[in-house]
Amino acid sequence: MNNRITHIICLGLILAIFVAAAWLYPQLPEPVPSHWNAQGEIDGYMSKPWGVFLMPIITLAIYLMFFALPLISPHGFRMEKFTGVVRVFQTVMVLFMSLVTLTTLLAARGDAVPISNITLGAVGMLLVVLGNYMGKIRKNFFIGIRTPWTLASDEVWARTHRLGGWTFSISGLLMMIASFTSANLEILIWICAGAALIPVLYSFILYRKLEGLGPDTEDS
């Protein structure tokens, strides 16, 4: 995905949620519902205007952050080799945030929006996309499974991200399927945690197998 397409999609989505927030502003209560629990019940509020515009502002900040990351990456960990993947992540993050923002604004207005199901499905979509592109990420400090062992070895980085691609994709698919059912949320949280923790543990085991964990030998 090139910069022009990324700009068009992301800026269009960001503009849309700012317009939606402005249009819904007079229809929203004071304070504005801002958080829902696993049962879809309101358990948090924010006062205007932050309760209305905070999520669109965060979405804009995420969009801009993705352009800044390649510029501040240190030598040896540059991101130019997978710029296309960065743009995909940037776009899907903006899409995810836009969907969640619109859903929460409509729910805050009092619309009968199944916010838990939509959010669960959106998180699942995000994990599936990240998983499908995980193997194309090269070693860097900002995106991917960044453990001491993946950052210390190109081989550990590559193999850990191949595994992470599978765990993220599978957990994402399960969450998307669960969004259409009344699945136990605690089980889904454990599935999501496992998707992240399994590659981390694997990176440690693989590094120990390939490199060992003994003290560095001094140069003679």
C-alpha positions in Angstrom: 0.0 0.0 0.0 1.5 3.3 -1.1 1.5 6.7 0.7 -1.2 8.2 -1.5 -3.7 5.5 -0.9 -2.9 5.5 2.8 -3.5 9.3 2.9 -6.8 9.1 1.1 -8.2 6.2 3.2 -7.0 7.4 6.6 -7.7 11.1 6.2 -11.2 10.2 4.8 -11.9 8.1 7.8 -10.6 10.7 10.3 -12.5 13.5 8.7 -15.7 11.3 8.8 -15.4 10.6 12.5 -14.7 14.3 13.3 -17.8 15.3 11.3 -19.9 12.5 13.0 -18.7 13.7 16.4 -19.6 17.3 15.6 -23.0 16.3 14.2 -23.8 14.1 17.3 -22.4 16.6 19.8 -25.7 18.4 20.6 -27.5 15.0 20.8 -25.2 13.6 23.4 -25.8 13.9 27.2 -23.6 15.6 29.7 -21.5 13.8 30.9 -21.0 11.6 27.9 -20.8 7.8 28.4 -17.3 6.8 27.5 -16.8 3.2 28.7 -18.8 0.0 28.8 -18.1 -3.2 30.6 -18.2 -6.8 29.1 -22.0 -6.9 29.5 -22.4 -3.7 27.4 -23.3 -1.6 30.5 -22.0 1.9 30.9 -19.4 2.2 33.7 -17.6 5.4 32.8 -18.3 8.9 31.8 -16.4 12.0 30.5 -17.5 15.6 30.3 -17.9 17.5 27.0 -16.0 18.2 24.8 -13.5 15.5 25.7 -16.1 12.8 25.9 -17.0 13.5 22.3 -13.7 14.4 20.6 -11.0 12.5 22.5 -11.3 9.3 20.4 -11.1 11.2 17.0 -8.1 13.1 18.3 -6.4 9.8 19.4 -7.1 8.4 16.0 -5.5 11.4 14.3 -2.5 11.0 16.6 -2.1 7.3 15.7 -2.2 8.2 12.0 0.5 10.8 12.4 2.6 8.6 14.7 3.0 6.0 11.9 4.6 8.6 9.7 7.0 9.7 12.4 8.3 6.2 13.4 10.5 5.6 10.2 12.0 9.0 10.7 13.2 8.3 14.3 14.3 4.7 13.8 18.0 4.2 14.6 20.5 2.8 12.1 20.4 -0.9 11.9 16.7 -0.9 12.7 15.3 1.1 9.8 11.8 0.5 8.6 12.1 1.4 4.9 12.4 -2.3 3.9 8.8 -2.9 5.0 7.2 0.5 4.4 4.2 -1.1 2.7 3.5 -3.2 5.8 3.7 -0.1 8.0 1.1 1.6 5.8 -1.2 -1.4 6.0 -0.9 -1.3 9.8 -1.5 2.4 9.8 -4.6 2.1 7.7 -6.1 -0.8 9.7 -5.4 0.9 13.0 -7.2 4.1 11.8 -10.1 1.9 10.5 -10.3 0.1 13.8 -10.3 3.3 15.8 -12.9 4.9 13.5 -15.2 2.0 13.9 -14.9 1.9 17.7 -15.3 5.7 17.8 -18.5 5.7 15.8 -19.9 2.8 17.7 -19.3 4.4 21.1 -20.7 7.8 20.0 -23.9 6.1 18.8 -24.1 4.0 22.0 -23.6 7.2 24.1 -26.5 8.8 22.3 -28.7 5.9 23.4 -28.9 3.9 20.2 -29.4 0.2 20.5 -25.8 -0.6 19.4 -24.4 -4.1 20.3 -21.1 -2.4 21.4 -19.5 -5.4 23.0 -20.1 -7.6 19.8 -18.9 -4.8 17.5 -15.8 -4.1 19.5 -15.0 -7.8 19.8 -15.3 -8.2 16.0 -13.2 -5.2 15.4 -10.4 -6.5 17.7 -10.6 -9.8 15.9 -10.3 -8.1 12.5 -7.3 -6.1 13.7 -5.5 -9.3 15.0 -6.2 -11.2 11.7 -4.7 -8.4 9.6 -1.7 -8.0 11.9 -1.2 -11.8 11.9 -1.3 -12.0 8.1 1.5 -9.4 7.8 3.5 -10.3 10.9 6.0 -12.4 8.9 6.9 -9.4 6.7 8.0 -7.2 9.5 11.8 -6.7 9.7 13.7 -6.0 13.0 12.8 -2.7 14.5 12.1 -1.0 17.8 8.4 0.0 17.3 6.3 -2.7 15.5 6.2 -6.4 16.1 7.1 -8.8 18.9 10.0 -6.9 20.4 11.6 -9.0 23.1 15.3 -8.9 24.1 15.8 -12.2 22.2 14.1 -11.2 18.9 16.0 -7.9 18.9 19.3 -9.7 19.5 18.9 -12.2 16.6 17.6 -11.9 13.0 16.8 -15.6 13.0 14.9 -15.5 16.3 13.0 -12.4 15.0 12.0 -14.1 11.8 10.9 -17.4 13.3 9.1 -15.7 16.2 7.1 -13.5 13.8 6.1 -16.4 11.6 4.7 -18.1 14.7 3.1 -14.9 15.9 1.4 -14.5 12.6 -0.4 -17.8 13.2 -1.3 -17.1 16.8 -2.6 -13.6 16.0 -4.6 -14.8 13.0 -6.2 -17.8 14.8 -7.1 -15.8 17.9 -8.5 -13.0 15.7 -10.7 -15.4 13.8 -12.0 -16.9 17.0 -12.9 -13.4 18.3 -14.6 -12.5 15.1 -16.7 -15.7 15.3 -17.4 -15.1 19.0 -18.7 -11.6 18.1 -21.8 -13.3 16.6 -22.3 -15.5 19.7 -22.6 -15.1 23.5 -19.1 -16.6 24.1 -17.5 -16.2 27.6 -15.5 -13.0 27.5 -12.9 -14.4 30.0 -12.1 -17.3 27.7 -11.6 -14.8 24.8 -9.3 -12.7 26.9 -7.2 -15.7 27.7 -7.1 -16.6 24.0 -5.9 -13.1 23.1 -3.3 -13.2 25.9 -2.0 -16.6 24.7 -1.7 -15.2 21.2 0.8 -12.6 22.5 2.5 -14.7 25.2 3.2 -17.9 23.2 5.5 -16.0 20.7 7.3 -14.2 23.6 8.0 -17.5 25.3 9.0 -19.1 22.0 11.5 -16.3 21.3 13.3 -17.0 24.6 13.4 -20.8 24.1 14.6 -20.4 20.5 17.3 -17.8 21.4 18.6 -20.1 24.2 18.7 -23.0 21.7 20.5 -21.0 19.0 22.7 -18.6 21.0 22.8 -19.9 24.5 22.6 -17.7 27.6 26.1 -18.0 29.0 28.3 -14.9 29.7 29.9 -13.1 26.8 33.4 -14.2 26.0 36.0 -11.3 26.1 37.9 -10.6 23.0 41.5 -11.5 23.4 
